Amino acid sequence: MKEKKSILQKLSDISRIHHRAAFTDVAKHTTPKQSAFLKLAAERYSCRDFSPAAVSDEELASILEAARLAPTAVNRQPVHIWVFKSPEALAKLKETSRYTFNAPLVLMVACKPEDAWVRACDGKNGAETDAAIVGTHIMMEVASLGLGCTWVGSFDPAKVLELFPQTEGWVPLALFPIGHPAGKPSERHGQRKSLDELVSEI
Ligand SMILES: Cc1cc2nc3c(=O)[nH]c(=O)nc-3n(C[C@H](O)[C@H](O)[C@H](O)COP(=O)(O)O)c2cc1C
């Protein structure tokens, strides 16, 4: 027998539908596309399917240079990047995450809180923010080269430290499987809050 939905459940369904309706299709509706960066930001998506083609050394060098140029709080640069590209390293890395997508190259961004700026008034440590900016530079340079990647936060950092002793003393923040795109953006890529929901003037 079909279960009857409670009024609360019905209301919750309706609000969820309305919430989704408020999302806009970013690629189609981000107008005007007045800058090259805005175009790139709209076109970038999380790529989870890759062709077996390798990422060239030149492409890797550009991605790493973009990472190096990222700003960090008080220029402390408490960040390190590891490159996984040998079949052995990639196979081992797979043990730490379901989300390496058989990419031919994976970068891992890690940070060291003891090297980072700390905000005096509340003790907030800036290491993860700095590493996130480095990760964002990586993601955007990958897109600008016509390659694809996904920011992967779903991995086991303790397992990384165990399998790769070189990473001792670092806090792994994210993996970036990188390669030549062989798929399409997911549905989520087109779903963003409207500007009204995102922004308020004070
Ligand atoms: C901090 C962070 C962690 C994420 N972790 C994962 C992950 O572990 N696995 C995954 O498939 N995607 C992950 N993503 C990708 C998001 O799901 C994706 O960016 C979001 O759904 C929007 O889609 P789009 O990037 O295609 O526009 C992560 C993204 C961010 C920013």
The ligand as an SDF file (V2000), in Angstrom:
LIG
                    3D

 31 33  0  0  0  0  0  0  0  0999 V2000
   35.8700   21.4860   -1.1440 C   0  0  0  0  0  0  0  0  0  0  0  0
   35.3080   20.6000   -2.2320 C   0  0  0  0  0  0  0  0  0  0  0  0
   35.3260   19.2240   -2.0630 C   0  0  0  0  0  0  0  0  0  0  0  0
   34.8250   18.3960   -3.0840 C   0  0  0  0  0  0  0  0  0  0  0  0
   34.9390   17.0210   -2.9470 N   0  0  0  0  0  0  0  0  0  0  0  0
   34.5200   16.2250   -3.9570 C   0  0  0  0  0  0  0  0  0  0  0  0
   34.7050   14.8130   -3.8770 C   0  0  0  0  0  0  0  0  0  0  0  0
   35.2550   14.2890   -2.9220 O   0  0  0  0  0  0  0  0  0  0  0  0
   34.2620   14.0320   -4.9080 N   0  0  0  0  0  0  0  0  0  0  0  0
   33.6840   14.5920   -6.0260 C   0  0  0  0  0  0  0  0  0  0  0  0
   33.3180   13.8420   -6.9390 O   0  0  0  0  0  0  0  0  0  0  0  0
   33.5100   15.9270   -6.1430 N   0  0  0  0  0  0  0  0  0  0  0  0
   33.9160   16.7570   -5.1340 C   0  0  0  0  0  0  0  0  0  0  0  0
   33.7860   18.1210   -5.2440 N   0  0  0  0  0  0  0  0  0  0  0  0
   33.1600   18.7000   -6.4560 C   0  0  0  0  0  0  0  0  0  0  0  0
   31.7770   19.3070   -6.1720 C   0  0  0  0  0  0  0  0  0  0  0  0
   30.8460   18.2750   -5.9860 O   0  0  0  0  0  0  0  0  0  0  0  0
   31.3940   20.2230   -7.3350 C   0  0  0  0  0  0  0  0  0  0  0  0
   32.3130   21.2840   -7.4140 O   0  0  0  0  0  0  0  0  0  0  0  0
   29.9850   20.7990   -7.2030 C   0  0  0  0  0  0  0  0  0  0  0  0
   29.0200   19.7840   -7.2040 O   0  0  0  0  0  0  0  0  0  0  0  0
   29.6580   21.7930   -8.3340 C   0  0  0  0  0  0  0  0  0  0  0  0
   29.8210   21.1840   -9.5870 O   0  0  0  0  0  0  0  0  0  0  0  0
   30.8400   21.7770  -10.6610 P   0  0  0  0  0  0  0  0  0  0  0  0
   32.2130   21.8420  -10.0330 O   0  0  0  0  0  0  0  0  0  0  0  0
   30.7890   20.8110  -11.8170 O   0  0  0  0  0  0  0  0  0  0  0  0
   30.3550   23.1440  -11.0460 O   0  0  0  0  0  0  0  0  0  0  0  0
   34.2660   18.9670   -4.2600 C   0  0  0  0  0  0  0  0  0  0  0  0
   34.2810   20.3530   -4.4160 C   0  0  0  0  0  0  0  0  0  0  0  0
   34.8040   21.1630   -3.4340 C   0  0  0  0  0  0  0  0  0  0  0  0
   34.8340   22.6630   -3.6550 C   0  0  0  0  0  0  0  0  0  0  0  0
  1  2  1  0
  2  3  1  0
  2 30  2  0
  3  4  2  0
  4  5  1  0
  4 28  1  0
  5  6  2  0
  6  7  1  0
  6 13  1  0
  7  8  2  0
  7  9  1  0
  9 10  1  0
 10 11  2  0
 10 12  1  0
 12 13  2  0
 13 14  1  0
 14 15  1  0
 14 28  1  0
 15 16  1  0
 16 17  1  0
 16 18  1  0
 18 19  1  0
 18 20  1  0
 20 21  1  0
 20 22  1  0
 22 23  1  0
 23 24  1  0
 24 25  2  0
 24 26  1  0
 24 27  1  0
 28 29  2  0
 29 30  1  0
 30 31  1  0
M  END
$$$$
